[in-house]
Amino acid sequence: MKYKIIILLLIVSTGFTNAQSSIEWNGYAQIRASSNFDDNHGFALRRLKAWSKSTPDFSKKWSYKIQTIITSFQQQKFFLQDVKIGYKAGLFKFDIGQFKPAYSLQMFQVDYKITTIERTKPINRLYVNGSLDMRDIGMQIKFQTKNKLLETYAGLFNGYGIKEYRFENNGYLATHKTSLNFEPNNKSEIKIGYSIALRKAENLKIKKLIPDTTILNGNDFRYNFFVLFKNKFIEFQAEYLNANINEQSANGYYLLTTFNFKKNQIIISYENYTDIIDETNDKPYYRLGYNYLINKHKLKIMFDNYFQVIDNNIKNYTASLQLQIFF
């Protein structure tokens, strides 16, 4: 019943889009083929994502966004990602609802624009809700100077993601993120910043970070540093993330470089991630990729090679080919 209501809302929003300029509707699909050229081959609908959001014509102060997704990674289930209402007052913006808490750099680079076929493993694992479907329910305040030099966030959330809802919750998640944004000559961009988060958890499982047999009751403190440099020809970014859980530490970092020339992109990435699970393989991962932007991000093809190097041999290799198309 819940999904039928959500679909109805999207259909109604689409109808309004045709009649009013105050509502924007958009979406895209990513279809992927992958293989290790040995015993694992397959096709997947990586994302079929659609969203409806207000435009400036809707209101000078109020805004909203509704976003949904279907993905093979969630067994093709219809999934409600964002339901967010915003209010702007001067240099401040207030958001309330279900959305990603502001934390990290790459997690807030939208899926269809990132140059890698996937976000890095350190981000997916060490983001504050990395294994909790990324989103949370709560509120957040943003402050940004007029020249956009300083951008800072503070948020307060339930702290257990959106896979379940607890009517009695004794935990919380407090987040903070700040970045400085420079444009030295209007042709390049430099961004440096940090994020911190404190979670008080109660009966919480954090898969792929701590053992499945461990239930967290206590504090989860995380921090993150990031840097980005970007111009017409090259993009470089790096992040370091750390999580301290029950007096144990998990950490990771990545270095990502993208070379741009006309409609072509060449991607080189190095990722290092260490969790709190003894049985996992903590060797670094490498990524070599190529993207061809047929019509910028509206229509593009991505080819990706992802692997580890262990004892001078390539291991855990996966090659992927992905088509992205907007509708």
Residue pairs with C-beta under 8 A, 6 or more apart in sequence:
3 78
6 68
6 78
6 80
7 78
9 52
9 66
10 25
10 50
10 52
10 66
10 68
13 23
13 25
13 52
13 66
14 25
14 52
16 22
16 23
17 23
17 24
17 25
17 52
20 57
21 55
21 57
22 54
22 55
22 57
22 58
22 59
23 52
23 53
23 54
23 55
23 58
24 52
24 53
24 54
24 55
25 50
25 51
25 52
26 50
26 51
26 326
27 48
27 49
27 50
27 51
27 326
27 327
28 47
28 48
28 49
28 112
28 298
28 324
28 325
28 326
28 327
29 45
29 47
29 48
29 49
29 324
29 325
29 327
30 45
30 46
30 47
30 48
30 111
30 112
30 322
30 323
30 324
31 43
31 44
31 45
31 46
31 322
31 323
32 43
32 44
32 45
32 46
32 117
32 320
32 321
32 322
32 323
33 42
33 43
33 44
33 320
33 321
33 322
34 40
34 41
34 42
34 44
34 318
34 319
34 320
34 321
35 41
35 42
35 318
35 319
36 316
36 317
36 318
36 319
37 317
37 319
40 318
44 71
44 72
44 73
45 70
45 71
45 72
45 76
46 71
46 72
46 73
46 322
47 69
47 70
47 71
47 111
48 69
48 70
48 71
49 67
49 68
49 69
49 81
49 111
50 67
50 68
50 69
51 65
51 66
51 67
51 68
51 82
52 65
52 66
52 67
53 63
53 64
53 65
53 66
54 62
54 63
54 64
54 65
58 64
60 88
61 87
61 88
61 89
62 85
62 86
62 87
62 88
63 85
63 86
63 87
63 88
64 84
64 85
64 86
65 82
65 83
65 84
65 86
65 99
66 80
66 82
66 83
66 84
67 80
67 81
67 82
68 78
68 79
68 80
68 81
69 79
69 81
70 76
70 77
70 78
70 79
71 79
79 133
80 98
81 98
81 134
81 135
82 97
82 98
82 99
82 100
82 135
83 97
83 98
83 99
84 95
84 96
84 97
84 98
84 99
85 95
85 96
85 97
86 93
86 94
86 95
86 96
87 93
87 94
88 94
91 143
91 144
91 145
91 146
92 141
92 142
92 143
93 141
93 142
93 144
94 139
94 140
94 141
94 142
95 139
95 140
95 141
95 142
96 138
96 139
96 140
97 137
98 135
98 136
98 137
98 162
99 135
99 136
99 140
100 107
100 108
100 129
100 134
100 135
100 136
101 128
101 129
101 136
101 138
101 140
101 155
101 157
101 173
101 175
101 197
102 108
102 140
102 142
102 153
102 155
102 175
102 177
102 195
103 127
103 128
103 175
103 177
103 195
103 197
103 222
103 224
104 123
104 127
104 177
104 195
104 224
104 226
104 239
104 241
105 179
105 191
105 193
105 226
105 228
105 237
105 239
106 114
106 119
106 120
106 123
106 226
106 237
106 239
106 254
106 256
107 119
107 123
107 127
107 134
112 297
112 324
112 326
113 297
115 235
115 256
115 258
115 265
115 267
115 289
115 291
116 256
116 267
116 269
116 287
116 289
116 304
117 289
117 302
117 304
117 306
117 320
117 322
118 124
118 304
118 306
120 239
120 254
120 256
120 269
120 271
121 252
121 254
121 271
121 273
121 285
122 239
122 241
122 252
122 253
122 254
122 271
122 272
122 273
123 130
123 239
123 241
123 254
124 130
125 131
125 208
125 209
125 250
125 252
125 273
125 275
126 209
126 222
126 224
126 241
126 242
126 243
126 250
126 251
126 252
126 273
127 134
127 241
128 136
128 173
128 175
128 197
128 199
128 222
129 135
129 136
129 161
129 173
130 206
130 208
130 209
131 161
131 206
131 207
131 208
131 209
132 160
132 161
132 162
132 163
132 206
133 161
133 162
133 163
134 161
135 161
135 162
136 157
136 158
136 159
136 160
136 161
136 162
136 173
137 157
137 158
137 162
137 165
138 155
138 156
138 157
138 158
138 173
139 155
139 156
139 157
140 153
140 154
140 155
140 156
140 175
141 153
141 154
141 155
142 151
142 152
142 153
143 150
143 151
143 152
143 153
144 150
144 151
144 152
145 151
148 181
149 180
149 181
149 182
150 178
150 179
150 180
150 181
151 178
151 179
151 180
151 181
151 193
152 176
152 177
152 178
152 179
153 175
153 176
153 177
153 178
154 174
154 175
154 176
155 173
155 174
155 175
155 176
156 172
156 173
156 174
156 175
157 172
157 173
157 174
157 175
158 166
158 169
158 171
158 172
158 173
159 169
159 171
159 172
159 173
159 199
159 200
159 201
159 204
160 166
160 169
160 171
160 201
160 204
169 202
170 200
170 202
171 199
171 200
171 201
171 202
171 204
172 199
172 200
173 197
173 198
173 199
174 197
174 198
174 199
175 195
175 196
175 197
176 195
176 196
176 197
177 193
177 194
177 195
177 196
178 193
178 194
178 195
179 191
179 192
179 193
179 226
180 191
180 192
180 193
181 189
181 190
181 191
182 189
182 190
182 191
183 189
183 190
184 190
187 231
187 232
188 229
188 230
188 231
189 228
189 229
189 230
189 231
190 228
190 229
190 230
191 226
191 227
191 228
192 226
192 227
192 228
193 225
193 226
194 223
194 224
194 225
194 226
195 222
195 223
195 224
195 226
196 221
196 222
196 223
196 224
197 220
197 221
197 222
197 223
198 219
198 220
198 221
198 222
199 219
199 220
199 221
199 222
200 218
200 219
200 220
201 216
201 217
201 218
201 219
201 220
202 217
203 215
203 216
203 217
204 215
204 216
204 217
205 212
205 214
205 215
205 216
206 216
206 220
206 245
208 275
208 277
209 243
209 245
209 250
209 275
209 276
209 277
210 216
210 245
210 246
210 248
210 250
210 275
210 276
210 277
211 276
211 277
211 278
214 246
216 245
216 246
218 245
218 246
219 244
219 245
220 243
220 244
220 245
221 243
221 244
221 245
222 241
222 242
222 243
222 244
223 241
223 242
224 239
224 240
224 241
224 242
225 239
225 240
226 237
226 238
226 239
226 240
227 237
227 238
227 239
228 235
228 236
228 237
229 235
229 236
229 237
230 236
230 237
232 260
233 259
233 260
233 261
234 257
234 258
234 259
234 260
235 256
235 257
235 258
235 260
236 255
236 256
236 257
236 258
237 256
238 253
238 254
238 255
238 256
239 253
239 254
240 251
240 252
240 253
241 251
241 252
241 253
242 249
242 250
242 251
243 249
243 250
243 251
245 276
248 276
249 276
250 273
250 274
250 275
250 276
251 273
251 274
252 271
252 272
252 273
252 274
253 271
253 272
254 269
254 270
254 271
254 272
255 269
255 270
256 267
256 268
256 269
256 270
257 267
257 268
257 269
258 265
258 266
258 267
258 268
259 265
259 266
259 267
263 292
263 293
263 294
264 290
264 291
264 292
264 293
265 289
265 290
265 291
265 292
265 293
266 289
266 290
267 287
267 288
267 289
267 290
267 291
267 304
268 287
268 288
269 285
269 286
269 287
269 288
269 289
270 284
270 285
270 286
270 287
271 284
271 285
271 286
271 287
272 284
272 285
273 282
273 284
273 285
274 282
275 282
281 308
281 316
283 308
283 309
283 310
283 315
284 308
284 309
285 306
285 307
285 308
285 316
286 306
286 307
286 308
286 309
287 304
287 305
287 306
288 304
288 305
289 302
289 303
289 304
289 305
290 302
290 303
291 300
291 301
291 302
291 303
292 300
292 301
293 299
293 300
294 300
294 301
297 324
297 326
298 325
298 326
299 324
299 325
299 326
300 323
300 324
301 321
301 322
301 323
301 324
302 320
302 321
302 322
302 324
303 319
303 320
303 321
303 322
304 318
304 319
304 320
304 321
304 322
305 317
305 318
305 319
306 317
306 318
306 319
306 320
307 314
307 315
307 316
307 317
307 318
308 314
308 315
308 316
309 315
